[in-house]
């Protein structure tokens, strides 16, 4: 009997054609990823966080002009970085992928924020200005190096959809060039150590000498607000939508309250009353 079965090449060609069509559609989707992926109210949280951060930065800079103090200047700069990060997330969520926006997000939001906020705490608490100045020089040079690296890195947004991360939020997985992402832990570790260390040190000084309670409370709030987005990012990696954006908004609010508290001495009468109420 004659063989009426189509040749294997026909099936292979049809499969390749179908696969190519699906792959093309996927690439088209990736290019527009971010548009409509978070259509609910949480899509607008990053822009709210950005606006809140910039408003808070304005008041911190205003306080700096009135009272001076490098800690206020650095906290204000840190809030600007925080606001830029939020703006970039809002842009991506509402308008889609843009490589320049991603670079600003990764530099300001993922690398610099915690370190510069922590440097402000260093200036507030370190008694020897020379130590703070040396650390500031190191941080400044490291930040310039990080900026050069980030703006020369190769990017591929399709990598943001290759894991548990759905691509609905910006992720460092879009970075292809080696070595760039390894910079982030060093900056964040410095920021964490200085922020948390500053909070612990301030609390210890108050516990031991019953002085400067406003700094103890303020630094605890600043440390809490600065680290809160890290927990939100962890929940986001487990697929919890909106966790990162909510944590960033709450973090900005808590940090600003901490800035005001740390730089506003408490009334002596209130401090004495609170001290007398404590046992022992």
Secondary structure, 3 states (H helix, E strand, C coil): CCCCCCCHHHHHHHHHHHHHHHHHHHHHHHHCCCCCCCCCHHHHHHHHHHHHHHHHHHHHHHHHHHHCCHHHHHHHHHHHHHHHHHHHHHHHHHHCCCHHHHHHHHHHHHHHHHHHHHHHHHHHHCCCHHHHHHHHHHHHHHHHHHHHHHCCCCECHHHHHCCCCCCCCCCHHHECCCCCHHHHHHHHHHHHHHHHHHHHHHHHHHHHHCCCHHHHHHHHHHHHHHHHHHHHHHHHHCCCCCHHHHHHHHHHHHHHHHHHHHCCCCCHHHHHHHHHHCCC
